[in-house]
Structures are given as structure tokens and as C-alpha cells.
Amino acid sequence: MGFWQCYTFIDMKLYLIRHGETTGDIEDRYGGAYDDHLTEKGENQLQTTAERLRGTAIDCIYHSPLNRAVESAHILNEVLGTELKVVDGLKERDYGVLSGLTKAEAIERYPEAVAAHKDPANTDPGGEPQLDFIRRVQDAFATIHTAAKESVAIVAHGGSLKVILKLLNQPLPETIGDGEIIEINI
């Protein structure tokens, strides 16, 4: 199969969930590998998401190891009470020198990198190339796929969730909101 291989599941329900609002969001920072925490609003967003999923049979919550995804998964699990598994490959793409900088700091220090960052095909200085990121998320999803659960949630980041959507030939939203659930029947 090609790079964007498709996966076939039998009677699988997949819930893709983006983490809640973070401290980096309100400080206007580049995220990526920057390991920030949920804000109080982000925690509330995930509590609302958890309530929307209450009574849903989810066999496992797979999540990124970054704090914002870990905290989000734990909030969900307070309601769902299921198995939690960390999957390193679900991390957001590393933005290199831009990771963790405020947008103002980044423009001041790395104006060329900020301009180039707008095109995802570019690699930020010291960052992760787009194709490496896609392969990493694809490998992470393959690991989840081989677990053969009937209903799973994946708590991760906008970039990694979009890679999974593309792998599954699903429509790609412009953005994925904080605490948003994308439900897919496969």
C-alpha cells in the first residue's frame, strides 16, 4: 500500500478527542513538543466531553504522553473508568526552535522560521520533518489498530488527529476544537 494506507476495521467505533485549552493557548505560544498543562477552562472542556461520553462503552483510551493529553485522558477516565494507554507516537509534531515560544518572541528571534512555519511541508529549524511526523503517527495508529478493541478513544493533538483522519479517508476539518470529539464508525 501507499504512504497513506487505509485501514479496515470490523465493527469498530473510534472516538478522536483533542485535548482541552492549555496554558500555551492563552499565552499565545507555539505548541508542538512544548509540554504545557490544561487551564481551568481546558479541564472544564474535558469534563463536558466526558459527560457527553458517559455511558459509552469504550474499551481503552489511548493518549499522547504530553501533559495536556495525559490530563485530558485522566479527566475522561474519571467518568469512563476504562483502561488508559500511553502511545508515544501520538505526540504533536515538534516545531523545533519555535516550540514553546510566544508568537511575539518567535517573530523577534526567528522571523524566517515563522514565515516558513505557515507551510506544513517546511521543517522548522531543529524540528521534525512533516513526513517523519506522518510516519510516526501512522505507526502509532497501526499499534492501536492491532490491539483489535471494539471501541477506542484516542486523546491527542490537532495535528496527529488530522493524520489519523487522513489515514482513514475521513474529511479533514480546518481545525479541531478543544475537547472536540470526532466519532467514526469503521
Beta strands, then each sheet from edge to edge (+ up, - down):
strand 1: 13-18
strand 2: 60-63
strand 3: 83-86
strand 4: 151-156
strand 5: 181-185
sheet 1: 3+ 2+ 4+ 1+ 5-
end
